[in-house]
Amino acid sequence: MSEVDEKSRFFFTPCNEIEFDSKAIEKTLKKDDNAGMKALAGVKDILSKVDDWNAATLHDVVNKFVETSGNQLGKVAQPIR
């Protein structure tokens, strides 16, 4: 049970109390003129319009964003993670 508690704690922690790895932020979000942040902003806009949040729909929406934005999947998927 302690593993479930540890792994799910993130979902119940207020945003301002979450500790992020500064090296990961730099590498994933800020590198290449904030490419990760820009990808997140684009995906956020598209995901906010999705009504049916299931794996297949989200997979299709993210892949379509990747194709239309000219990004590579890894450059979009990693910031989402």
Secondary structure, 3 states (H helix, E strand, C coil): CHHHHHHHHHHHCCHHHCCCCHHHHHHHHHHHHHHHHHHHHHHHHHHCCCCCCCHHHHHHHHHHHHHHHCCCHHHHHHHHC
